[in-house]
Amino acid sequence: MPTRTPRHFAHWPPGLPRHLTLPQTSLWYNVEVSATRYPDKPYIVYYDRPLSYAQFRDECERVAGWLQQDCGVQAGDRVLLYMQNSPQWVIAYYAILRANAVVVPVNPMNKAEELRHYVSDSGASTALVAQDLYAQLEPLLGGASGLRHLGVAAYSDYLHQHTDLPLPPFVSEPRAALAGAGVTLWSDILALQRRPGPHTAGPDDLCVMPYTSGTTGQPKGCMHTHRSVMSTLVGGVQWFGRTQDAVYLSVLPFFHVTGMAGSMNGPLFAGATVVILSRWDRDVAAQCIQRHGIGIWQAISTMVVDFLSNPRLGEYDLSSLQGVRGGGAAMPEAIAKKLKDLTGLDYVEGYGMSETLAATHINPPQRPKPQCLGIPVFDVDARVLDPQTQQELPQGETGEIAVHAPQVMQGYWKQPQATAASFITLDGKRFLRTGDLAYVDHDGYFFMVDRLKRMINASGYKVWPAEVEALMYKHPAIHEACVIGVRDAKRGETVKALVVLKEEARGQVSADDIIRWSHEHMAAYKSPRIVEFVHTLPKSGTGKILWRELQERELERP
């Protein structure tokens, strides 16, 4: 076996230890600490409206009391969280934790059919939802799924003062008079002023369960404890040297682990301020940087591309920016150079997964490399293995990334076989097989090469073809479908479906019909943008569709 030498230690951020001592507490204790230290300081600024740490703690406790007393939420119960980025998203997250329960964050792009699985699989009987998404979740209330209680929030409730910032219509929309069995408005939840019982959750209790898909059609819940979530939020604050006076632009979605750890949990731990937008808007983002003195911005590459292409960008003072970082998809070299020329800042990339609650690798801020995953962060043992033999490979050779780290999940919820298949033991330690192929250079930096798993990366969103296919098979005209990734100038990759129609539907259903139907029944980022009708799909001797053959054919196209 090759000798493992920590070459990356030569490029470790100056002054930082290599080991990170984690707090032996739940995440809720971070709220108690910051609200006690900085009660009057804004934790959240929402379209110019501040919410102090003391107000934040108080509202979290009111919602937690409602969860326990009105919904019967008990320790370890799962609670669905289905909203756009907003003060209510953050309050709901920490209220669920205050109630000793487990957050199940759901992509707000998901539709009713997708939500049905999250509700039934997690066993959630309560959900906190925004009124713009209520129609997707309401059909599941009181049915066989087991959903019994909905707390419904209006974003406009947190716009108590005038702002000259342009607001998305769903944000400015007045509170709707929604009612029905099991439905309670957010404003009424706060007005009840319930108080929760004792907080008993500890570092090894379940904390949050983001869902991820894979080679099977149904998404799986990644079981994270307070300890594993604490690892990435504290690690990010320390890695970048953030303090309580930092101001973050929080525009990455909080349901996704990158935004959750780096743009929400980390700033709260530090006692910093987050400026939240519910929808990305390049002009509003630039105005907020200027107005609020924003220093830190976590972004995906498509956001930065859009931001830098704004012809009005020169009108804004961006001098407060101190750091721009992100991941999900590599930043094009030309865009990174444009950012550097404009701001003097490098785009610092990182790498992580839902299974690791964000980053296991980040570039050293003082010495980042472009299009690079970075180096293993605190207490991460990352190796590149031969996918077949599971032997460690030497520097420069491509293999599968495997990680042993405090941020690695416990396993997949109610999926013992999938859990067992995702872990291996090396030198007596439990390693997660990531399914990502990479190599390590002479400095110890990791570079992505390909994916072992079947996955499409569209604008940083992971799209799992098997899940899309499972949803498409519900269309009455589809006999067979195979989903592949195709090159896309803006998104990097986009989703294409090769479809065999049922005989009676041929000539009656168009590709545009399938695209429209898909968009109505699944999240926009995973919905096929291209549909091609074919007479047959290639199959193996056992009848399996040879998706890889179709994918390779597509890649060979000029």
N, C-alpha and C positions, 0 to 999 in steps of 0.2 A: 504494500500500500504506500502511496506517495507520502512523504513527510509533510505534515501540515504546519506551515510556519505563518504566523500572523503578519504577513507583509503589510497589511493595511494599517497596522499600528504606527508605522512611520508617518502616516498622514492623518493621524487622529486629531480631532479639534484641540487646539492648545488649551491646557489648563483643566481638561476634563478627565475624570477617572474612567477606567475601562469597565468598572463594575458600578451598577446603579442600585442603591439600597431603596427598596420600595416601601411606601407607607403600609403598615399593617392594619389598614382601615378599609371601610367601604368607600365608594365614590361620594356618597352623601356627605361624609365628613368634610370633603373638600368645600362643599357649600357652607357648612357651619364655620369653617376656618375663615374663608374669604369674606363671608357676610359679617363675621365678628371683627375682622381686621379693617375692612373697608366698607362699612355699612352704607355710607352716602355716595360712594363712588359708582358710576354707571358700570354695570356688567354688560348690559345690552343697549345698543342704540339702534332703533328700528325706524328707518326713514325719518331721522332727526329726533325721534321720541326716545328719551333715556329711561331705563329701568334700573334702579339701584340694586346693589347686592342685598340690602335689607328687604326691599320690596320683593325681589326674586325669591329669597328664602321663604318669606311669608306666603307668597302665592303657591309655591311648591307644597308647602305644608297643608294649605287649604285643599288643594287638589288631591293630595295623598289621603287626607281625612275622608274626602268623598269616596275615593276608591275603596277604602277599607269599610266605611260605615254604610254607604249606599249601594255599593256594588259587590260587597263581600270578598274583595280581593285579599288573599292571604299570602303569607311568606312563600316565595317560590312560584306563585302564579304568574303566567305570562299575560302581558297586556300589550295590545297592538297600538302602534303609534304611526298614524297615516296623515301627514300634513306636508306642506311646503315649509322651507326654512322660515321661522318666525319666532317671536318670543314664546308663543304657546308651545312650539315644538320643544324648546329647551326646558321650559317649566314642566311640561308633561313628562319628559325623559327623567328629570330628577325627582318629580313627584312619584313616579312609579318606583324608583329606587328607594325613596323615603318610606314607601309603603312595604318595603322588603320584597318587592316583586321583581319581575324580569321584563326588560324592554324588548319588544319585537318591532324593530324599525322596518317600515315598508316603503318602498319606492312610490312616491305620489303619482308616477306615471302608470302604475298598475291598474288594471280594470277589474270588474267584479269577478270574472271567472278566475283570474289569477289570485285575487284576494281570498276566494273560497278555500284554496289550498292552505294559505298562511293561517287562516282562522282555525280550520279543522286540524291541521297538523300540529300547530302550537298548543291547541286546547284553550285558546284565549276566549274568555266569556265577556271581556270588556275591551273596548277600543276608544282611543282618543283620536278624533278626526276633525279636519277643517271643513267648513260648510261648502267650499268649492268641490270637495271630494265626497261629500255625504251621499250623493246619489249612487256612487259605486258600492258603498258599504251597506247602505240601508236595506237592500234586498236580502242580505244575510242575517239581519236582525230577527231574532225569535225563531229562526228556522232550525234545520237539522245540524247546521254548522256548530251550534252551541253558543253563538254570540247573543248576549242578553242585555248589555248596557253600552250606550254610545254617549260620550261626552263630545259636544260639537262646538268648535271654536270659530269665531269670525275674526279674521286678521285685523279688520278695521277697529276692533275694540282697543287696539294698542296704538291708535293714531289720535291721541287726545289733543295734540297741538298741531297747528298749521305747519305744513311743509311745502316748499316750492319744488320739491323733487317730483318728477312725474311718477305716478303710481300705476301699477298694473290694475286693470279693472277688478280682478278677483281679490286684490288687496283692499281697495277702497270701497268695495261693495258693503252696504250696510248689513248689520246683523239680521239674518232671516229668522222669522218666527217659526222655527221648526219644532214639531211636537210629536208625541206618540209614546207608546209604551216602551220604556227603556231608554228614551232620548232625553238628555239634559243639556241645556246650553251652558257653555263655559262661564258666561256671566253669572248664571244662577249657581253654578258650582262654587264660584268665589264668594257669592253673596251668602251661601249657607255657613261659611266660616267654620267648617268642620276642622277638627284637629286630630291628627293620627295618633295611634298608640306608639309604644316605644320602638325605636329603630334598632333592629337586632341583626341585620345582615352584616356579615364579615367578609374578609378578603377571599375566602374560598367558596362563598355562595355564588350562585349564578347571578349575572348582572345584566347582560344584554345578549340577544340571540339574532344577529343578522342572518338573513337567508342567502344562500348562494346555490347556483345550479351546478351542472356538470355534465357528465356523459349520460346521466339518466334524465328523464323528462321533467321530474318534479324537483323544485328547489328544496334544499336541506338547511336546517337551522344550525348555525355554528355556535356552540355553547361556550360562552366566555364568562369567566368569573370576574369579580371586582379586581382581583390581583392582575389578571391578564390585561384588562382594560387600563388599569393604573399604569402598567408598564409602558405603553406607548404614549400616554398623555404626559407622564412625567418625563419620559425619555425625550420627547419632542421639545419640551420646554428647556431642558438642560442642554440638548444638542445645539440649539440655536441661541442659547443664552438670553432667553426672554425674561422680562421682569414684570412687576405689577403695573408699570406705566406703559406697557406695550398696548398698541391699538391695532386690532386685526380687522381685515375685510373678510367677512365670513360669507362667501358666495358658493363654495362647494356644498353640495347637498349634505345635510346632517345625517340622513338615513344611511349614507355611504361611510364606510369606516374611516376614510381619509379625512373628510370634513368633520366627522364626529370626534376623532381624536385630536386633530391638529387645529381646528377652527372653533371648537366648542369646549371640549373637556380640558384641554391643555390651558387655554386662557383662563378658565374658571379656577383651576388649581393655582395659577400664578397670581390671580387677583387682577387680571388685565381686563380690557374692554373689547367687545366684539361689535362690529357694525354689520348688521344683518340685512340682506336683501332677499326677498322671496323669489325673485326672478332675475337672472343675469341681464344687465343693461349696461353697456359700456360707458355711456355718458353719465349715468347715475353713479357708477363705480368711480369714475374719474372725479366727479363732483364730491363724492364722499371722501376720497383720498385727500383732496384739497381742504375740505371743510373740517374734517375730524382729525387731521394729522395722522392718517393711517400709515403705519410703518411696515406691517406684515400682511402679505397677500398670498394665500394658498390658491392655486389655480390649476386647471388642466390646460393642455396646449391649445385647444380650440378657443378657450376664453382669451388667452394671451394673443392669439392670432387676431381675433375680433377686436380686442382692445387697441392693439397697435395699428390696425387698419383704419381707425377712426380719423377722418379728415380734420376733426375739431380738437384732436388731442393736444395740440400746441396751445390751446386756450387755458389749459389747466396746470396748476402748480402741483407737480408730483414729487417735489423734493423731499417730502417726509418719508417716502418709501425706503425701507432698509433691507427688505428681503422679499423675494418672490420665489416660491417653491411649489412643488407638486409632484405628480406621478400619474400612473394610469396608462399613459402613452408617451412615447419619446417626443421631446420638443424638437421640431425641425431646426437644423443648425442656423438657417437664415433668420428665423424668428428669434432665436436666442441672441444672435448678434444684434438684431434690431433693438431688442430689449436692453442689451448692454450699452449700445450707442446712446439710447434715449435716457436711461436712468443710471448707468454705471454699474448695474447689478447683474450678476449671473443668475440664471434660472437653475435652482438647485433641485435635482430630481431625486426621487426615492422609489422604493419598491415594497409592496406588501400585498396582503390579501384579506378577504373577509375572515379567513381562518386564522389570521394573525392580528386581527383588529388594527390594521394599518401597518406601519413600516417595520420591516426587519432590516432593511438596508436604506441608507441615506448617504448622499455625497457629503464629504466634509465641506462645510461652508467656505472655508479658507482655500480649498483646493478642489472644486468640483470638476468633473469631466462631463462633456456633452454626450447626450444619448446614452447615459450610463445609469445603472441601477443604484450605484453607490457602493459603500462598504458596510459590512455587518455592524450594527449599532451595539449598545451596551448588552453584554451577556448573551449575544447571539452567536451560536456555533453554526455557520453555514458552510455546506460542502457541495461540490459538484460531483455527481455520481453517474456511473454508467447505468442507464435505465434498466438494462437486463441483469447485469451482475451485481449491481449496487455497490461496486467498488469505487473508491474515490479516484478521480481522474487528476492528472497533473495540470499545472498551469497552462492555459491556452487551449486545452481540449474542451469540446462542448459536451455537456451532460445535463442531468436534471438537478435543479437546486433542491436541497433538503435542508431544513432548518430545525434546530433545537433551541428554544428560546422561551423566556417567561411569558411572551405575548401569544404563544400558540394556544389555540382552543383546546378544550377538554375532549371534544369529538363532535360528531353530528347528532342532533336531537333524534332519538328513537331510531337511529340508523347504525346498529353495531357492526354490520358487515361493511358498510361504506367507511366507517371509522377505522376498522381494522385494515382495510385496503389502503388507507391514506397514510399510515404510519409504519415506520420500520425502526428497529433497534440497532444502533451502532455504538460500540464501545460502552455498552450498558446504558445509553441515553436514547430517549424517544425522539425521533425525528419525523417531521411532517414532510411528506413528498409533495412538492408544489405543483408538479406537472409542467413547470417552465424550464426551458432549455437555455443554458447560459455558459459562458466561460469566464475565467478569472485572468486578468492581465498581470503583468510583472509587478504592479503596485498593490495588488490585492483587491482591485475594483472589479465588480461584477457587471457583465454586459449581456443583455438578453439577445438570444439568437432566434428562438422559435418556441412553439408550444407543443408539449407532448399531448396535452388534452385538446379536445376539439372545441375551439372557442373562437369567437370573432370579437375584435376590439374596435368598437365604433365610437369615436370621440371620447375614448377613455372608459366607456361603459362596456362591461363584459356581457356578451350575448352568447348564450349556450344553445347551439342549434337544436339539440334534442328537445329542449323545452319549447322552442318555437314550433317545431314539428308537431309536438303533442297537442298544442293549441290549434294548429292549422287543420289537424285531422278532424276537428269538430265542425269544419265547414261541410255542408251536405254534398257539395259537388266534388270534393277532393278524394281521389282514390289513394294516391301516394304523394308524399312530398319529401324533398331532401333540401336542407338549408345549408348554404355555404357562404363564405365571405368573399367579397370582391373589392378590388382597389377603389378608393374614393378620394378625390383630391382634397376635399374638406374634412371628412370624417376619418381618414386613414383607411378604414375598411367600412363597408356597409353590407347589409343583409340581402341575399338573393335566395329565392326559393325556386327550385325546379319541381314542377307540379305535373302529375298525371291525373287528368280529370276522369271522373266516372263516365262511362260511354254515353249515357243519356244526357250528360251535361256539356258534351263537346259541341262547340258552336253556339252554346247558349250563355256561357259564362266567359267574361273577358279577364285578362290579366289585371286590368284596373279594378274590376269587381273584387278580385281576391285581395288586392292591395288595400282597398277601402275597408273590406270586411276585417282584415287583419288589424288595421289601425284602430278599428272600433273595439276589438276584442283582446288587445294586448298593448303593453306599454309601447310608446312611439319609438323608443330607441331600439327595440328588438323587432318591431314590425318590419316585414320585408319591404324594401324600397323597389326591388326588381322582382318580377315573376316571369318565369319562362315556362311555357307549356312544352312537355316532351311526351312521346308515346310510351316510353318505358324508362326505367332507371336500372343501371347496372347492378347486378346482385352476385353475392358469393354463392358457393355450392349449398350453403345452409340457408340461403334466402335473405341474408342481410344486405341492405343497400350499401354499395361501395362508395360511401361519401368521399373518401380520400381521393379516389379516382376522379370524381367530379370536381373536387377542389383543385387537384393538380391540373386538370384540363383548363379550368378557369384561369389559373395563374400563368399558363403557357400562352394565353391569348395576348396579342400585341397591345 
